[in-house]
Amino acid sequence: MRVEADGPVRSDGPARLVLGPQLRYAGETDATVWVETTRACEVDVLGRRERTFEVAGHHYAIVCLHDLEAGCELPYEVQLDGTRVWPEPDSPFPPSLIRTIGDGPLQLAFGSCRVSLPHDPPFALTKDRDERGREVDALYALVQRMRRRAPAAWPDTLLLLGDQVYADEVSPDVRARIARRRRLDVGAGPEVADFEEYTWLYHESFGDPAIRWLLSTVPSAMIFDDHDVHDDWNTSAAWVRDIRAEPWWEERILGAYATYWIYQHLGNLSPAELAREGLFAEVRAAEGDAAPLVRAFARKVHEEVAGTRWSFRRDLGRTRLLVLDSRAGRVLDERGRQMLSDREWAWVTEEATGDFDHLLIATSLPVLLSSGLHHLEAWSEAVCGGAWGDRAALVAERLRQGLDLEHWAAFGGCFEHMSRLLREVGSGQRGPAPASIVLLSGDVHHAYLAEAGFPREAGVTSSVVQAVCSPVRNPLNSRERRALRAALSKPAELVGRALARAAGVRKPSLGWRFPEDPTFDNQVATLLIAGREARLLVEKTRPEDWADPMLHVTLDRVIAGPPDGRVARLG
């Protein structure tokens, strides 16, 4: 096996796996397995064969499996051209399984913001002890626990809510590869520049042996956030104008979209949805390298932001999961800013209508922030939109970009649209009211639970909560934590509320509270669902556990069902 000029991994001999297998989708009777290989070949999983397709010298395949048994556990192998390549010889991990959805309890693990670094010191230390320190990877700790437990106690789905890769904060290894390929003092500098360099990020993020095994045996769903492309991506129209003036930006964004489609989005789709995916059919049917097709698609997405839908749906038994794109599809005109386009809202409204026990709405950016931050972001949107004049708008724009004031509260019309949707679903106007409506988010580098409330006359009977878990691995240092705690404080709430009122911002149509203090560690959350009951666990890692990573509970709260805690527990 060899690497040519830090380009695609190539093979002079038999085909081998570069990345994967990843069990991306698992329904009641079907599943998909994604792989990247060193060369063109035939991929075989459980007797189902699929030819690879080629993009920019890289080779990929998605094997769609049908007619499986609901609620089953199937050990599987991967063969390339008839030779077994997975599991790897002498693997320390249990056999990879395809586990389909049944009628039993559901465990959905979720989180966001994970940098890829070695698990040993200094990278396993805190930022305060070593600037390279990012502490213990919460997913790595989850893997170590899974190795000690039966498959029935493993998560049924892993939801990754953004910043799966950091295009603007690369590891030392990727930086060294970039330096061998091009100069670091021009263009994109030490950040990734194009499709090829993006593939290195995915190989590093998903190729760690522990994470690779995790993704081979737990179905995963993913949506991007800003660092998958660039810090503060699509914050505002002014930010977009500035970044598009950079000569290196076009190759960066085209590479971002093209690799996201391959490494993340395709795996979000069911076999039936893949069969309707036009570009996927074209790429599979292409003679030779399909890079021009994928690049043309990426350019279209770049130029017609609101016209392409990355959001998707999964039904997990009686639980419906909607995953929303709150980054690429934004409408950024200051006269009518929208987190989601009208087309996206129509899709969300339709998919949120139905009969299910629990509705999960996942969006990388939290809908419900602390009260102080919410009012500050609402103030920012109003002033940037001209509430205090043009000069104040310029100052507010600098503050918006500098302080990352770009969550749902900074898109006030869409915040109210979401509030109405929650009220309508929770009151039974869109089908029987589910037991819970859970907003799942990441991004903000702390974890918390917010409990929402509506006026009595709204008739909402569902439990409505916001569950946030971030980071998986990229914690704040002590100074950053102090600053954020100050922003979460009561004085900050009073200041934010006063500013919002002075800028003419209307009071939100729903209220919410934090029943417990946020936590700031590397952490992973698990939503446990049994029938119409649900509970939320948040578990963190500790830097001192780097040699034997463990998870420690920081929040354990029933969000739907009896308050005595008789809801499903971790195995």
N, C-alpha and C positions, 0 to 999 in steps of 0.2 A: 504494500500500500504506500502511496506517496502523495505529497501535496505539491502542486506546481505553482511557484511564485505566490505562495499564500493564497491560492485560489481554491477551487473545489477539491475535496478529497477524491482521489481517483484510485483505481485498482488495476494492477496488471494481471491479477489472477482471478479467482472466483469472487463473485459478488459478496459483499459483507455489509452489515448494518453500520451506518454512520450515526443514526439516531433512531430511537424507538426500540421496540414497538410501543406505541401509545394507544391504550384503550380509550378512545376519545368519547364515543357515544355508546350508551347501553340503554335500550328500552326494554319492553316486556319480552319481545321475541326477536329483536335484532340488535346489532352492534356494529361498530366500525373500529378498525385497527389501522393506525397510521405509521408509516416507516419512511426513513430516508436511507438510501443505499449508495454504495460506492460506484455502481455502474448499472446500466440497463439490465433488468432481469425479471423473472416471474416470481411473485411473492405468494406464498401459500400459508394460509391460516385455517386450521380445522378443515382442510380439504377445499377451501374456496381460494381460487387463484386469480391474481390480478397482475397485469403488466405495469411496470413503472412508467411514469412520464418524466420528461426532462425539462428543467428550467435553468438556464444559465449554467449549464454543466453539472447541475445537481439532479439527482434522481429520487423520485418520490412515488409512493403508492398509498391508496386507501383501500383496504379490503373490507367490503360490506358483507356482513353475515346475516342470514335470514333463517326463519323457522327454528329459532332456539326455544327452549322451554322457559316459561316465566319463572322467576325466582330461582334460577339454577346457578351453580358454580362449576364452570368448565375450565380446567387447566388447559393451557394452549401452548403450542410451539410456533415458531416462525421458520419457514424454509425459504431459501432463495435458490432458485433453479434446482430444487430437489435436495439441497444440503441444509441441514438444521443449523441455524445460527443463533437461535434463542430458545431456551435459556442458555446463557454462556456457561462453559465448563467451570466447575468448582464455584458456582455462584453462592454467596453467603445468604441469599435471600430466598424466601419461600417461592414455590411455583407461581408464575403469573396466572391470574384467573380472569375469565370473563364472567361477570356476575350480572344477571339480568334483573330487572325490576319485578318484584313480587308484591304481595299484599301485606307484608310485614312492616315493622318500624323502619324509618328512614333516618340515616345520618348524613347530613350535608356539611362538609368541612369547607371553610372559606377564609380568604384573607387577600391581602394585596401587598405590593411593594417588596420585592425580593431581589437583592443584589446577589451576584454569583461570585463568591470568594471561597478560598480554602476554609476548612472547618477548624484548623489549628490556630494557636496564637501566631502572630499578633492579630489576625483577622477575627478570632473568636473573642477578643477583648473589647472593652467599651471604647468609645471614641475618646473619652477623657484620658484613658491610659495610653492609647495609641490612635493616631488620627485615621489609621487604616481599619481600626476595629469596628466590626458590625455585629459582634456577639454571636450567639448560637442560633443557627437557622431553625426556625420553628417547624418547617416541613421535614428537616433532617431528624428532629426529635420525634415527630409524628411517625416517621418510618421506623425508628428504633422501637417505639411502642408497638407498632403493628407486627413487628417480627416476633414479639413475645405473646401475641394474642391470636385467637382463632379468627378466620376470615369473617365470621358473623359479627365480630366487633370492629371490623374495619369500616371506614367511611364508604358510603354508597356512591357518593359523588364528591369531587373536589372542584370548587368554584374559585377561580383566580380572577380577581377584580381589578387588574391593571398593574402596570409596571412589572410585567413578567421579564422584560429585559430593560436595561438602562442604556439607551443609545447615547446619552450625554454624560455618562459616568461609568466608563468602561473599567474592567479589571486590569491589573498590571499585565497579565498574559495577553489580553486582547490589545492593549496599548502597544506592547512589543511587536505584535503581528502587524498592526497598522504602520508602525515605524519602519518595518522591513519592506512595506509595500509602497509607501509614499512619505512625503515630508509632513512633519507635524506642525510646522509654523505657517502653513498656508491652508486655504480651503476650510474644511471641517475640523482641521487640527487633530487633537487626540480623540475626537468623537467619531462615531461611525459615519461613513460618507455615502455608502451605496448598498446595493443588494448583496454583494459578496460579503462585505464586512458585517452586515446584519446577520447573515447566516452564522457567522462566528459567535455572535451573541446567543443565538438560539442553541447552538451546539454546546456552549458552555453552561447555559442556564438549565437546559433539559438533559444534558449529557452526564452530569454527576451521577455516579453509580446508584446512590440511594434514591435520588429524585427520578432517575430513569426507571428503576424498578417500581416506584410509587405510581408513575404515570402509566406503567404497563399493566397495572392491576386495579387501579381506581379510575373510573370514568371521569373525564375532566371537561369543564366548560370554561371558556376564557373570554375576556373582553379587554381591550387596551385602555390605557390612560396616557397621561402626557409624556412620561419618561420613555415609554415605548417609542416615542418619536422625538420629543424635545420638551424640556421643562416649560410649563405654562402653555403647551400647545393649544392654539385656538382660544386663548383667553379673551381676546377682543379683536375688533376690526383693526385697531391700531397695531396690535401685536402681529397680525397677519401681514399687514403692509410692510412692517419693518423686516420680518423674517424673509419675505419673498424678494426683498431687495438684495439678500445675500446670494452671491453667485453659486455657492455650494448647496443651497437649499433644495433645488429641484431634484437632484440625484438622491438626496437624503430622503425626501418625502416619497419619491417613487419607490425607492428601495424599502421604505417602511411599509407602504401599502402592499407591495408585492409579496414580501416575506410574511406579513401578517396574514394575508389570504392563505398562504401555504401552510405556515406553521401553527396558526391559531384558528382562523375562521373555518376552514374546511372541516376541521374536527368538531366544530360546534353543531354541525348539521347531521340530521338523521339520514339513513340510507335513502328514504323517499325524497328528502329535500336535496340531497346530492344528485339524485336522478333528474331533478328539475333545475339544477344549477348550470346555466348555459355555458359560462366560461370553463367550468370543470369538464364538461363534455367536449368542448373544443380543444382543450389542452390534452386530454386523453387521446383524442383522435389525431392530434398533430403528428406530422412526419418530422422526426428530429426534434430539435430544441424549440420549445414553445415559449421562450423568453419574450419574443415580440408580442405575442398575445397577452401575456401577463403584464408586460410593461404598458401596453395600450390601455388595458383595464385600469392600472394604477394611475395613469395620467387622467383618465376620465373621472375617476374618483376624486383626484386632486382638484380638477377644474369644476366639477359639479357636486359639491360637498353634500347638499341636502338630497341629492337624487339617488344615493346608494345606501341601502339598509344593511347595517352590520348587526343589528339587534336580532335576537332569536328566542325561541321558546323551547322548553322541555317539560314534558309531563312525567312526573315521578310518582306513579300511582295516583292517589287522590290529591297530590300537591302539584300545583302549576308554578313553574319557574319562568319568569320573563327576564331576560338579560338585555339591558338597554345600552345603546351607544350614546354616551353623554359627552363625547369628544369630537369625533369626525363630522357628525351631522349637525353641528350647531349653526344657527343663523345669527350673524354677528352685527347686523345693522343696528346702530344705537337707537334707531326709532322703533325697532321691534325685535329686540334680542330674544332668541329662543334656544333653549337647551336641546330641544328636539324640533325637527321640522313638522309642518302640518301633516305630511304624509306619515311620519313616524308616530305622531300622536294618534292618528286614525288607526294605525296598526296596534298600538298599545291598548287603546280603548277596546278594540275588537277582541284582543287576546285576553284581556282582563275580565271579559264577560263570559260567564259560564257557571258550572256547578262543580266546585272543588272544596276540599276541607281547608286547604291553606293556599294563599296566594303569596308568592315570593317575588318581589320586584327588585332586581339587582341592577345597580348603577354604580360605576366606579366612584363617583362623587356623592357624598351624603346629601340627602334631601334635608334632613333635620340636623343642624349644627347646634352648638351651644347658643343660648339666646343672644349673648353679646356679639359673637361672630356673625350670627344671622343678621342682626340689625346693622352691623358695620358693612356687610356685603350689600345689603339692600340700599343703604345710604350711598355706597360707592356707585352702584348702578344708576341711581337717580342723579347724582352729581355729574358722572361721566356723560349722562344723557342730556345735560344742560340745565339742571334744576337751579344751579347757582351761577350760571353764566359760563362763557367760553374759557376764561382764565382758570376758574376753579375746575373745569372739566379736564384741562391739561394736567393739573396737579393730581386730581383724583385718578387719572389714568396711570400716572407713575406709581401711585399708591396701590392701585389694583394689581399691576404687574409685580411690584416689589413684594407685596404681602400675599399674593395668590388669592385675591378676592374674586373667585370665579366659580363658586359652587352654585347649587340650585337657588340659594337666596339671592345671588347676583343676577338671576334670570327670573325676576319677580312674577312675570306673567305665567311662566311654566311652573313655578312653585305653586301658584294658585290653581293651575290646571291639574297638577298632581294632587293637590288637596281635595279638589272636587271629585277626582277619580276615586280616591281613597274613601271619601264619604259615600259616594254612590255604591261602590262595591260593598263597603262595610255595613250599609243600611239595607242591602238586599235589592237595590234598584237594578242590578245587573246580574240577576240570578240569586240563588240562595246565598245569604251572607256566609262567608267562610269563617272558621273559628279564629283564624289570625290572618293578618296582612303584614308581612315582614319586609321592610326595606333593607336590603343587604348592600353594604358599601365598604369602601376602603379609603385610600388616598391620604388621610390626614395625619398619619403616623401616631395615632393613639386609638384605643378601642373603648367603646362605650355602648350602652343601651339607652335609647330615648323612648319614653312611653308617650304616645300621642293621645289627645282628647278632643272631642267635638262637642258643640252645644247639645243639650239634651234633645232639642227639637230635631236634630239631624237624624236621630234614630239609628245611630251606628251601634251595632251589637258585636262586631268583630273586634278582637284585640288588635290594635294598630301600633306597631313599634318600628323603630329604626335600630338596626344592629350594625355596628361598624367594627371592623377588625383590620388594623394596619399598625405596624408593618410586619410582614413575615420575617424579613431580615433587612433592616435598615433603620435602626433606632435613632432617636434624637439624642444629642449629648445633653449634659446637665444644664447648660445655658439655654439651649433651645427648649428644654422641658419647662424651665422656669418662665420663659417668655410665653409659652402656650398656656401654662396654668394661670398666668396673669390674665390672658385673653379670655379664659373660661370663668373668671371670677365675677362676683356680684357687682363690684364697681365698673368692670368692663361692660357688663350688661346694661347698667344705668347710662353709661356714656354712649354706647351704641344705640340704645333706644332713643335718647335725646337727639342724636345726630339724624337718625332716620326720620324722626318726627319733624325736625327742622327742614329736612329736604322734601317733605310732603309724601313720605312713604306710608302707605296704609298698613294697619295692623294685620298680621297674618290671620287667616280664617280658621286656623286650628291652633291648639296649644300643645305643648309638650314639656316633659321634665326628664332629668337624669336621675334615676333612683339610686345610682351608685356613682362614685368618682371614676373618671376615666383612668386607663392604665397606658403606659408608654413603652412597653417592652416589645421585643420580638414575640409575636403571638399568633395563634391560629384559633379560630372560633369554630364551633360545631353546633348546628341546629339539629336537635333530635325531635323527631315527629313520630307519634304513635296515635293513629286514629285522628281525633280532633284535639289532641293534646300536643303541646310543644314546649320545649325548654331550650335555653341558650347557654352554652358553656363558652367561656374564653379562657385559654390556657397560655401561659408564657414560658419562655426559657430563661435560664440564668447563666451568666457568663462562666461561673465557676463549675458548671456542669459540662464544659466543652468536651471532656474526655468520655463522658457517658451522658449524652443529651437526654433530658427529661422535660416533660411538660407539667406545669404547676397551675392549678385552677386559680383564677383571679375573679371570675364571675360565674355564678351558677344560678339561673333564675328561670322560673316557669313563666312563659309568656302566653300560654293558652292552656286551660285545663285547671285541675284542682291545685290550690296553692301549697298543698302539703308535700309537693315534690314527687308524687307517684307517677311521673312521666318517665319514658324510656331513658335509660342511663347508658353510658359507655360501658361495653362488655365486661 
